């Protein structure tokens, strides 16, 4: 590792942490309905869509609204992908997707996963990119933020029977948060050289002779919301390693900032809305510690270089540069990668399949943690609150007292729902990866045998279930098994967590808020921060370390012994 590399990690985190506090305060005002400067735009939208902004929803109605909107937009996106050949803005005359690939892609973008089992340059038209994928980048991000808003309101007071209006939350989050920041970021990207055009692909004479086709399109705005909304679906197959998506070190830093800033602002907003700012900062600290450890760990692993090359005397000074862009280097590549896997973002500017085993394990483990450091927009906040409920439950068991969190008693109903939300993801990850490795179709999708092949499959199912969307490049996912299997994993990973969270919010909101007493376990100090980190790491370790041991850890020791598969 170098001082420059550590300095880049520190700079990226300092910018994010510095912006998270004012943005969190702004988000709290947005969730409370205090922001009205775009009311002249809001009102016509409500009238056009038939939304009654005064109507309040119980948790069940809120969940139904979220599910119905997701279903409708899934069907619309599926139709766009199947029919894109006949739709406008298709200068390259790209044909419609097959049913299985359209299903997988529509599920992926509806659930904020953005898993891409296709090459966008050759399989997605401009129209499908703009009106299908980019629209879902906004909608899926706004839906996650709306679910987080409902959970925050549950802690704001006692005897609350409603959690807000899902449709109003969706409109306001898009208008007041996502759209303005995405437009500003897109303008910066355009100024840095990222294309924003409807012109057909360019056909040029290459310097070496012959003709070359250069793909381009309306990239900048999709790139901005892809990172800001923790979506991750690239306009190009190379994603943020492509110079048209991420041309300079400045755009690389901006994209890392966009990936993380809302995720870290949410616990601050949570503290404001719940009236317990110190508790919000405690959740912020847990996220920050885990992410910083992940970034430094991945950087250290990749800077150490391949042991086989080291023993052969061929190790290059910058570290393991395989699969990384020369213009970014090891530090900027690993920082981007961990920022993406710490959130639910499948964007990459280097290729995880070419990482050393411990570097790949770090990215994998960041997802297995539940992507709560800081996690996806909305999903990271309610994910870490689920772990916080487990932590106070453990503390309650140790002292023989009914656990409380932010003045709300945590009882059997909340704990059952929290465990359901956490364990359903583990079920799909381990069962899905295990089943795939028992089938000819699953084994045929792997580019590698042995521990690395296991890592590829385990990473794919983890990424889909955790709604991340990144992949080890060695996994060929466009098969019947993986298109439909990973599609179902995305659906359950999203909604089998989100619905229990809303049910918990409904249950806690109806309970009275208890005053702090001498027997109340403090949830705003170092003791709770340490307990919460311990609960997260131990619980995830118990679930996933046996599989991780057989994959990247065994591969690491084989490399130390000078062996490969």
C-alpha positions as CSV (number, residue, x, y, z in Angstrom):
1,X,0.0,0.0,0.0
2,X,1.1,3.6,-0.6
3,X,0.4,6.9,1.1
4,X,-1.3,8.1,-2.0
5,X,-3.7,5.1,-2.0
6,X,-4.6,5.6,1.7
7,X,-5.0,9.3,1.0
8,X,-7.5,8.6,-1.8
9,X,-9.6,6.4,0.5
10,X,-9.5,9.0,3.2
11,X,-10.4,11.8,0.8
12,X,-13.4,9.8,-0.6
13,X,-14.7,9.0,2.8
14,X,-14.2,12.5,4.1
15,X,-16.2,14.0,1.2
16,X,-19.0,11.5,1.8
17,X,-19.1,11.9,5.6
18,X,-19.0,15.7,5.3
19,X,-21.9,15.8,2.9
20,X,-24.0,13.1,4.8
21,X,-24.8,15.3,7.8
22,X,-26.4,18.3,5.9
23,X,-28.0,15.9,3.4
24,X,-29.4,13.8,6.3
25,X,-31.0,16.9,7.8
26,X,-32.5,17.8,4.4
27,X,-33.9,14.3,4.0
28,X,-35.5,14.5,7.4
29,X,-37.3,17.7,6.3
30,X,-38.4,15.9,3.1
31,X,-39.8,12.9,5.0
32,X,-41.6,15.2,7.5
33,X,-43.2,17.1,4.6
34,X,-41.5,20.4,5.5
35,X,-40.2,21.0,1.9
36,X,-42.7,22.8,-0.3
37,X,-40.7,24.8,-2.8
38,X,-41.7,22.4,-5.7
39,X,-45.4,22.4,-4.7
40,X,-46.4,23.9,-8.1
41,X,-44.9,20.8,-9.8
42,X,-46.2,18.3,-7.2
43,X,-49.9,19.3,-7.4
44,X,-50.3,18.6,-11.1
45,X,-48.6,15.2,-10.8
46,X,-51.0,14.2,-8.0
47,X,-54.0,15.3,-10.1
48,X,-52.7,13.5,-13.2
49,X,-52.1,10.3,-11.3
50,X,-55.2,10.4,-9.1
51,X,-53.2,10.6,-5.9
52,X,-54.8,12.0,-2.8
53,X,-51.9,13.6,-0.9
54,X,-54.0,13.8,2.3
55,X,-54.6,10.1,2.5
56,X,-52.5,8.3,5.0
57,X,-51.8,4.5,4.7
58,X,-51.4,1.8,7.3
59,X,-48.4,-0.5,6.8
60,X,-50.5,-3.0,4.8
61,X,-51.8,-0.5,2.3
62,X,-48.3,1.0,2.0
63,X,-46.9,-2.4,1.2
64,X,-49.7,-3.1,-1.3
65,X,-49.0,0.2,-3.1
66,X,-45.3,-0.6,-3.3
67,X,-46.0,-4.1,-4.6
68,X,-48.6,-3.0,-7.2
69,X,-46.3,-0.3,-8.6
70,X,-43.4,-2.7,-8.8
71,X,-45.6,-5.3,-10.6
72,X,-46.9,-2.7,-13.1
73,X,-43.5,-1.4,-13.9
74,X,-42.0,-4.9,-14.2
75,X,-44.6,-5.7,-16.8
76,X,-44.0,-2.4,-18.7
77,X,-40.2,-3.0,-18.7
78,X,-40.6,-6.6,-19.8
79,X,-42.8,-5.4,-22.7
80,X,-40.3,-2.7,-23.7
81,X,-37.4,-5.2,-23.7
82,X,-39.3,-7.7,-25.8
83,X,-40.6,-5.1,-28.3
84,X,-37.7,-2.7,-28.5
85,X,-37.1,-3.5,-32.1
86,X,-40.4,-1.9,-33.0
87,X,-40.1,1.1,-30.6
88,X,-38.6,4.5,-31.3
89,X,-34.9,5.5,-30.6
90,X,-33.4,2.3,-32.0
91,X,-30.9,3.6,-34.6
92,X,-28.9,0.3,-34.5
93,X,-32.1,-1.8,-35.1
94,X,-31.4,-4.0,-32.0
95,X,-33.8,-6.9,-31.8
96,X,-36.0,-7.7,-28.8
97,X,-34.7,-9.8,-25.9
98,X,-35.6,-13.5,-25.5
99,X,-38.3,-14.2,-22.9
100,X,-36.0,-15.5,-20.2
101,X,-33.5,-12.7,-20.6
102,X,-36.2,-10.0,-20.6
103,X,-37.7,-11.6,-17.5
104,X,-34.3,-11.5,-15.7
105,X,-33.6,-8.0,-16.8
106,X,-37.0,-6.6,-15.9
107,X,-36.9,-8.2,-12.4
108,X,-33.3,-6.9,-12.0
109,X,-34.2,-3.3,-12.6
110,X,-37.5,-3.4,-10.8
111,X,-35.7,-4.7,-7.6
112,X,-32.8,-2.2,-7.8
113,X,-30.4,-5.0,-8.6
114,X,-29.5,-4.2,-12.2
115,X,-27.9,-7.6,-12.8
116,X,-26.9,-7.6,-16.5
117,X,-26.8,-11.0,-18.2
118,X,-26.3,-9.3,-21.6
119,X,-24.0,-6.8,-23.4
120,X,-25.9,-3.5,-23.4
121,X,-24.2,-2.1,-26.6
122,X,-25.6,-4.9,-28.7
123,X,-28.8,-5.8,-26.9
124,X,-30.4,-2.6,-25.6
125,X,-31.7,0.2,-27.7
126,X,-31.5,3.9,-26.8
127,X,-35.2,3.9,-26.2
128,X,-35.1,0.9,-23.8
129,X,-32.2,2.5,-22.0
130,X,-33.9,5.8,-21.5
131,X,-37.6,4.9,-21.0
132,X,-37.1,1.4,-19.5
133,X,-33.8,1.1,-17.6
134,X,-33.2,4.7,-16.6
135,X,-36.8,5.2,-15.4
136,X,-36.5,2.2,-13.2
137,X,-33.2,3.5,-11.8
138,X,-35.3,6.4,-10.4
139,X,-38.3,4.3,-9.4
140,X,-36.6,1.4,-7.6
141,X,-34.4,3.9,-5.7
142,X,-37.4,6.0,-4.7
143,X,-39.3,2.9,-3.6
144,X,-36.4,1.8,-1.2
145,X,-36.2,5.4,0.2
146,X,-40.0,5.4,0.7
147,X,-39.8,2.1,2.7
148,X,-37.1,3.7,4.9
149,X,-39.3,6.8,5.4
150,X,-42.1,4.6,6.7
151,X,-39.8,2.9,9.1
152,X,-38.5,6.2,10.4
153,X,-42.0,7.5,11.1
154,X,-42.7,4.4,13.2
155,X,-40.1,5.5,15.7
156,X,-41.2,9.2,15.6
157,X,-44.0,8.8,18.2
158,X,-46.4,6.5,19.9
159,X,-49.8,5.2,18.8
160,X,-49.2,5.8,15.1
161,X,-51.5,3.8,12.9
162,X,-50.4,5.1,9.6
163,X,-46.9,5.4,8.0
164,X,-47.5,8.1,5.3
165,X,-48.6,7.8,1.7
166,X,-46.4,5.6,-0.5
167,X,-47.3,7.5,-3.7
168,X,-46.7,10.9,-2.2
169,X,-43.3,9.7,-0.8
170,X,-42.4,8.3,-4.2
171,X,-43.1,11.6,-6.0
172,X,-41.4,13.8,-3.4
173,X,-38.3,11.7,-3.2
174,X,-37.9,11.8,-6.9
175,X,-38.6,15.5,-7.3
176,X,-36.7,16.8,-4.2
177,X,-33.8,14.4,-4.0
178,X,-33.0,12.1,-6.9
179,X,-33.7,14.2,-10.0
180,X,-31.9,17.4,-8.9
181,X,-28.7,15.7,-7.8
182,X,-28.7,13.4,-10.8
183,X,-29.1,16.3,-13.2
184,X,-26.2,18.2,-11.6
185,X,-24.0,15.1,-11.6
186,X,-24.9,14.4,-15.3
187,X,-23.9,17.9,-16.3
188,X,-20.5,17.4,-14.6
189,X,-20.1,14.1,-16.4
190,X,-21.0,15.7,-19.7
191,X,-18.4,18.3,-19.1
192,X,-15.9,15.6,-18.3
193,X,-16.4,13.8,-21.7
194,X,-19.3,11.4,-21.0
195,X,-21.6,11.2,-24.1
196,X,-25.2,12.4,-24.0
197,X,-26.5,11.9,-27.6
198,X,-29.1,10.2,-29.7
199,X,-26.8,9.9,-32.7
200,X,-26.1,6.4,-34.1
201,X,-23.0,4.5,-33.3
202,X,-19.9,6.1,-34.9
203,X,-18.0,4.1,-37.6
204,X,-14.5,5.3,-37.9
205,X,-11.2,4.3,-39.6
206,X,-8.9,2.8,-37.0
207,X,-5.3,3.8,-36.9
208,X,-4.3,0.1,-37.5
209,X,-6.4,0.0,-40.6
210,X,-10.0,-1.2,-41.1
211,X,-13.2,0.1,-39.7
212,X,-14.2,0.3,-36.0
213,X,-17.6,0.8,-34.5
214,X,-17.8,3.1,-31.4
215,X,-20.9,2.7,-29.3
216,X,-22.3,5.8,-27.7
217,X,-25.7,7.1,-26.6
218,X,-27.5,9.0,-23.9
219,X,-25.1,7.9,-21.2
220,X,-24.5,10.8,-18.7
221,X,-27.9,11.0,-17.0
222,X,-28.2,7.2,-16.7
223,X,-24.7,7.1,-15.3
224,X,-25.6,9.6,-12.7
225,X,-28.7,8.0,-11.4
226,X,-27.1,4.5,-11.7
227,X,-24.6,5.5,-9.0
228,X,-26.8,7.9,-7.0
229,X,-29.7,5.4,-6.7
230,X,-27.3,2.5,-6.0
231,X,-28.5,0.7,-9.1
232,X,-25.3,-0.2,-11.0
233,X,-26.5,-1.2,-14.5
234,X,-24.0,0.2,-17.0
235,X,-24.8,1.7,-20.3
236,X,-21.8,-0.3,-21.6
237,X,-20.8,-3.9,-20.8
238,X,-17.5,-2.7,-19.2
239,X,-19.6,-0.6,-16.8
240,X,-17.7,2.2,-15.0
241,X,-14.4,0.8,-16.4
242,X,-15.5,2.2,-19.8
243,X,-14.0,5.6,-20.6
244,X,-17.4,6.8,-21.8
245,X,-18.9,6.1,-18.4
246,X,-16.0,7.1,-16.2
247,X,-13.3,8.9,-18.1
248,X,-11.1,10.5,-15.4
249,X,-10.0,10.3,-11.8
250,X,-12.4,13.2,-11.1
251,X,-15.4,11.3,-12.5
252,X,-14.2,8.2,-10.6
253,X,-14.2,10.2,-7.3
254,X,-17.6,11.7,-8.1
255,X,-19.1,8.3,-8.8
256,X,-17.8,6.9,-5.5
257,X,-19.3,9.9,-3.8
258,X,-22.7,9.4,-5.5
259,X,-22.6,5.7,-4.5
260,X,-22.3,6.4,-0.8
261,X,-23.7,9.8,0.1
262,X,-27.4,9.0,0.4
263,X,-26.7,5.7,2.2
264,X,-24.7,7.6,4.9
265,X,-27.2,10.4,5.0
266,X,-30.1,8.1,5.9
267,X,-29.0,7.2,9.5
268,X,-28.6,10.9,10.1
269,X,-32.1,11.5,8.8
270,X,-33.3,8.6,10.9
271,X,-31.9,10.3,14.0
272,X,-33.6,13.6,13.1
273,X,-37.0,12.1,12.4
274,X,-37.0,9.8,15.5
275,X,-35.8,12.7,17.7
276,X,-32.8,10.7,18.7
277,X,-29.8,12.2,16.8
278,X,-27.2,10.4,18.8
279,X,-28.8,7.0,17.9
280,X,-28.7,7.9,14.3
281,X,-25.0,8.8,14.6
282,X,-24.3,5.4,16.2
283,X,-25.7,3.6,13.2
284,X,-23.7,6.0,11.0
285,X,-20.5,5.0,12.9
286,X,-21.2,1.3,12.5
287,X,-21.6,1.7,8.7
288,X,-18.5,3.9,8.5
289,X,-16.3,1.4,10.5
290,X,-17.3,-1.6,8.4
291,X,-16.9,0.2,5.1
292,X,-13.5,1.7,6.0
293,X,-12.3,-1.8,7.1
294,X,-13.5,-3.2,3.8
295,X,-11.8,-0.5,1.7
296,X,-8.5,-0.8,3.5
297,X,-8.7,-4.6,3.5
298,X,-9.4,-4.9,-0.3
299,X,-6.6,-2.4,-1.0
300,X,-4.1,-4.3,1.1
301,X,-5.0,-7.6,-0.6
302,X,-4.7,-6.2,-4.1
303,X,-1.5,-4.2,-3.3
304,X,0.2,-7.3,-2.0
305,X,0.3,-8.9,-5.5
306,X,-0.1,-12.5,-6.6
307,X,2.0,-14.9,-4.4
308,X,3.0,-17.0,-7.4
309,X,4.4,-13.9,-9.2
310,X,6.2,-12.8,-6.0
311,X,7.9,-16.2,-5.7
312,X,8.9,-16.0,-9.3
313,X,10.4,-12.6,-8.9
314,X,7.9,-11.1,-11.4
315,X,5.8,-9.0,-9.1
316,X,5.1,-5.5,-10.4
317,X,5.3,-2.6,-8.0
318,X,1.7,-1.3,-8.3
319,X,0.3,-4.6,-7.1
320,X,-2.3,-6.8,-8.8
321,X,-3.2,-4.7,-11.9
322,X,-4.9,-7.6,-13.7
323,X,-8.4,-6.5,-14.6
324,X,-7.9,-2.9,-13.5
325,X,-7.7,0.3,-15.5
326,X,-4.3,1.8,-15.7
327,X,-5.8,5.3,-15.3
328,X,-7.2,4.4,-11.9
329,X,-4.7,1.9,-10.4
330,X,-5.2,-0.4,-7.4
331,X,-6.4,2.1,-4.8
332,X,-9.0,3.8,-6.9
333,X,-10.2,0.5,-8.3
334,X,-10.6,-1.3,-4.9
335,X,-12.2,1.8,-3.3
336,X,-14.8,1.9,-6.0
337,X,-15.4,-1.9,-5.8
338,X,-16.0,-1.9,-2.1
339,X,-18.1,1.2,-2.3
340,X,-20.3,-0.7,-4.8
341,X,-20.5,-3.9,-2.9
342,X,-21.0,-2.1,0.4
343,X,-24.1,-0.6,-1.3
344,X,-26.5,-2.4,-3.5
345,X,-24.7,-1.2,-6.6
346,X,-23.5,-3.5,-9.3
347,X,-21.3,-0.9,-10.9
348,X,-17.6,-1.7,-11.2
349,X,-14.5,0.0,-12.6
350,X,-12.4,-3.1,-12.3
351,X,-13.3,-6.8,-12.6
352,X,-13.7,-8.8,-9.4
353,X,-13.0,-12.1,-11.1
354,X,-9.4,-11.1,-11.6
355,X,-8.9,-10.0,-8.0
356,X,-6.8,-12.0,-5.7
357,X,-8.8,-14.4,-3.5
358,X,-8.7,-12.2,-0.4
359,X,-9.7,-9.1,-2.4
360,X,-12.6,-11.0,-4.0
361,X,-13.6,-12.3,-0.5
362,X,-13.7,-8.8,0.8
363,X,-16.2,-7.7,-1.9
364,X,-18.2,-10.9,-1.4
365,X,-18.3,-10.5,2.4
366,X,-19.5,-6.8,2.1
367,X,-22.5,-8.2,0.3
368,X,-23.0,-11.1,2.7
369,X,-23.2,-8.6,5.6
370,X,-26.6,-7.6,4.1
371,X,-25.2,-4.6,2.4
372,X,-25.6,-2.3,5.3
373,X,-22.4,-0.4,5.1
374,X,-24.1,1.8,4.0
375,X,-26.3,-0.4,1.8
376,X,-28.7,0.6,-0.9
377,X,-30.7,3.8,-0.8
378,X,-33.3,2.9,1.8
379,X,-32.5,-0.8,2.1
380,X,-29.2,-0.1,3.9
381,X,-31.0,1.9,6.6
382,X,-33.8,-0.6,7.3
383,X,-31.2,-3.5,7.0
384,X,-29.1,-2.1,9.8
385,X,-32.1,-1.3,11.9
386,X,-33.0,-5.0,11.7
387,X,-29.6,-5.8,13.0
388,X,-30.0,-3.2,15.7
389,X,-33.2,-4.9,16.9
390,X,-31.2,-8.2,17.1
391,X,-28.5,-6.4,19.1
392,X,-30.9,-5.0,21.7
393,X,-32.6,-8.4,21.9
394,X,-29.2,-10.0,22.7
395,X,-28.5,-7.3,25.2
396,X,-32.0,-7.9,26.8
397,X,-31.2,-11.6,27.1
398,X,-28.0,-10.9,28.9
399,X,-29.7,-8.7,31.5
400,X,-33.1,-10.4,31.7
401,X,-35.0,-7.3,30.5
402,X,-37.5,-6.8,27.7
403,X,-35.4,-5.2,24.9
404,X,-36.2,-1.6,23.8
405,X,-35.0,0.4,20.9
406,X,-35.6,4.2,20.7
407,X,-38.3,3.9,23.3
408,X,-40.2,1.0,21.6
409,X,-40.4,-2.4,23.2
410,X,-39.1,-5.2,20.9
411,X,-41.3,-8.2,21.4
412,X,-41.7,-11.7,19.8
413,X,-43.6,-10.4,16.7
414,X,-40.8,-7.9,15.8
415,X,-38.0,-10.5,16.4
416,X,-39.7,-13.1,14.2
417,X,-40.2,-10.7,11.4
418,X,-36.6,-9.5,11.7
419,X,-35.2,-13.0,11.6
420,X,-37.4,-13.8,8.6
421,X,-36.1,-10.8,6.7
422,X,-32.5,-11.7,7.5
423,X,-32.6,-15.5,7.0
424,X,-34.6,-15.6,3.8
425,X,-31.6,-14.0,2.0
426,X,-29.3,-16.6,3.4
427,X,-31.6,-19.4,2.2
428,X,-31.6,-18.2,-1.4
429,X,-27.9,-17.5,-1.5
430,X,-26.7,-20.9,-0.1
431,X,-29.5,-23.1,-1.5
432,X,-29.3,-21.4,-4.9
433,X,-25.5,-21.7,-5.2
434,X,-25.5,-25.3,-4.0
435,X,-28.3,-26.4,-6.3
436,X,-26.6,-24.7,-9.3
437,X,-23.4,-26.5,-8.6
438,X,-25.2,-29.9,-8.7
439,X,-26.6,-29.3,-12.2
440,X,-24.9,-29.5,-15.6
441,X,-26.3,-26.2,-16.6
442,X,-24.9,-24.5,-13.5
443,X,-21.5,-26.1,-13.9
444,X,-21.4,-25.2,-17.6
445,X,-21.8,-21.5,-16.6
446,X,-18.5,-21.4,-14.8
447,X,-15.3,-20.4,-16.5
448,X,-13.2,-21.9,-13.7
449,X,-13.0,-25.2,-11.8
450,X,-12.2,-25.7,-8.1
451,X,-12.4,-23.0,-5.4
452,X,-12.5,-20.2,-7.9
453,X,-15.5,-21.7,-9.7
454,X,-17.3,-22.0,-6.3
455,X,-16.5,-18.3,-5.6
456,X,-18.0,-17.3,-9.0
457,X,-21.3,-19.1,-8.3
458,X,-21.5,-18.1,-4.7
459,X,-20.8,-14.5,-5.7
460,X,-23.5,-14.6,-8.4
461,X,-26.2,-15.8,-6.0
462,X,-25.1,-13.4,-3.3
463,X,-25.2,-10.5,-5.7
464,X,-28.6,-11.3,-7.0
465,X,-30.2,-12.0,-3.6
466,X,-28.7,-9.0,-2.0
467,X,-29.9,-6.9,-4.9
468,X,-26.3,-5.8,-5.8
469,X,-25.9,-6.8,-9.4
470,X,-22.1,-7.1,-9.7
471,X,-20.6,-10.4,-10.7
472,X,-17.4,-12.4,-11.1
473,X,-16.9,-12.1,-14.9
474,X,-16.3,-15.8,-15.2
475,X,-20.0,-16.6,-14.7
476,X,-22.1,-17.0,-17.9
477,X,-25.5,-16.2,-16.5
478,X,-27.7,-16.1,-19.6
479,X,-29.1,-19.6,-19.2
480,X,-32.5,-21.0,-18.3
481,X,-31.4,-21.9,-14.8
482,X,-29.7,-18.7,-13.9
483,X,-32.0,-16.2,-15.7
484,X,-35.1,-17.5,-13.9
485,X,-33.3,-18.7,-10.7
486,X,-31.4,-15.4,-10.1
487,X,-34.6,-13.5,-11.1
488,X,-36.5,-15.2,-8.3
489,X,-33.7,-14.6,-5.9
490,X,-33.8,-10.9,-6.7
491,X,-37.5,-10.8,-6.1
492,X,-37.3,-12.5,-2.8
493,X,-34.2,-10.7,-1.7
494,X,-36.1,-7.4,-2.3
495,X,-39.6,-7.9,-1.2
496,X,-39.3,-10.7,1.4
497,X,-37.2,-8.2,3.3
498,X,-39.1,-5.0,2.5
499,X,-42.5,-6.4,3.5
500,X,-41.5,-7.7,6.9
501,X,-39.7,-4.3,7.5
502,X,-43.0,-2.5,6.8
503,X,-44.8,-4.9,9.1
504,X,-42.3,-4.2,11.8
505,X,-42.8,-0.5,11.2
506,X,-46.6,-0.9,11.6
507,X,-46.2,-2.8,14.8
508,X,-43.7,-0.5,16.4
509,X,-45.6,2.6,15.3
510,X,-48.7,1.5,17.1
511,X,-46.8,1.0,20.4
512,X,-46.4,3.8,22.9
513,X,-43.0,5.5,23.1
514,X,-41.5,4.8,26.5
515,X,-39.4,7.3,28.4
516,X,-35.8,6.5,29.0
517,X,-35.1,4.9,32.4
518,X,-32.1,3.7,34.4
519,X,-32.6,0.2,33.1
520,X,-32.8,1.1,29.4
521,X,-29.8,-0.2,27.5
522,X,-28.1,2.8,25.8
523,X,-28.1,2.6,22.0
524,X,-26.2,5.7,21.3
525,X,-22.6,5.1,22.5
526,X,-19.5,3.0,22.0
527,X,-20.8,0.0,23.8
528,X,-23.8,-0.4,21.5
529,X,-21.6,0.4,18.4
530,X,-19.3,-2.5,19.4
531,X,-22.2,-4.8,20.2
532,X,-23.9,-4.1,16.8
533,X,-20.7,-4.7,14.8
534,X,-20.2,-7.9,16.7
535,X,-23.7,-9.1,16.1
536,X,-23.5,-8.3,12.4
537,X,-20.1,-10.0,11.9
538,X,-20.8,-13.1,14.0
539,X,-24.2,-13.7,12.5
540,X,-22.9,-13.4,9.0
541,X,-19.8,-15.5,9.8
542,X,-22.0,-18.3,11.2
543,X,-24.1,-18.3,8.0
544,X,-21.5,-17.9,5.3
545,X,-18.0,-18.7,6.5
546,X,-18.2,-22.4,5.7
547,X,-18.9,-21.6,2.1
548,X,-16.4,-18.8,2.0
549,X,-13.7,-21.2,3.4
550,X,-14.2,-23.6,0.5
551,X,-14.0,-20.8,-2.0
552,X,-11.8,-17.8,-1.8
553,X,-9.9,-18.8,1.4
554,X,-8.9,-22.2,0.1
555,X,-7.9,-20.5,-3.2
556,X,-5.7,-18.1,-1.2
557,X,-3.8,-20.9,0.5
558,X,-3.4,-22.7,-2.8
559,X,-1.8,-19.6,-4.3
560,X,0.5,-19.4,-1.3
561,X,1.5,-23.0,-2.1
562,X,2.1,-22.0,-5.8
563,X,-0.9,-23.9,-7.1
564,X,-3.8,-22.8,-9.3
565,X,-6.9,-24.4,-10.9
